[in-house]
Amino acid sequence: MTMKTPGATAEFLSDAIETSALTHIEIAERAGFGASNVISMMRLGRMKVPIDRIPDLAGACGIDPRRFLRIAMAEYHPDVWEVLRGSFGDVLTRPEQDLLSVFRVLNQDGEIEIDLELTEALAGLFVLASQRTPRADPFEDET
């Protein structure tokens, strides 16, 4: 019998569990699952992550529920996901929402144009940002 390779959703969950400081039992309790073996089965790809449980599971693992949902929907229900995205647009992750909020604050007069020069400058900033350890609140003073 050949073992199925875990999909993107199971891999994402597995990575989240590995980086969390919690045990499977603690994650199961915080996410409202009755048994911790369910967490193991989802992590290994032997059981699909229930879509309606993604917010609770994401909260328990400390990960972005929007990103988790995008990954699960694209894997489990790709046709439905494409219809939803086509009708309502893409779901923004928390960092994407934060970036959009900053842009809106800085562009209240609508004068900032996203051209090639700005795109390249932003790309450079994103490279720098990916190489550093983020602070919990980027606008908080370092006192």
RAGI-V661548 format. One record per backbone hydrogen bond with DSSP energy under -1.0 kcal/mol. CO is the residue of the C=O (numbers start at 1). NH is the residue of the N-H. Records with the same first field share a line. If there is no record, write none. Layout:
# RAGI-V661548
CO->NH  NH
This chain:
# RAGI-V661548
7->11
8->12
9->13
10->14
11->15
12->16
13->17
14->18
15->19
16->20
23->27
24->28
25->29
26->30
27->31
28->33
36->40
37->41
38->42
39->43
40->44
41->46  47
50->53
51->54
53->57
54->58
55->59
56->60
57->61
58->62  63
64->68
65->69
66->70
67->71
68->72
69->73
70->74
71->75
72->76
73->77
77->81
78->82
79->83
80->84
81->85
82->86
83->87
84->88
85->89
93->97
94->98
95->99
96->100
97->101
98->102
99->103
100->104
101->105
102->106
103->107
107->110
113->115
115->119
116->120
117->121
118->122
119->123
120->124
121->125
122->126
123->127
124->128
125->129
126->130
128->131
129->132
137->140
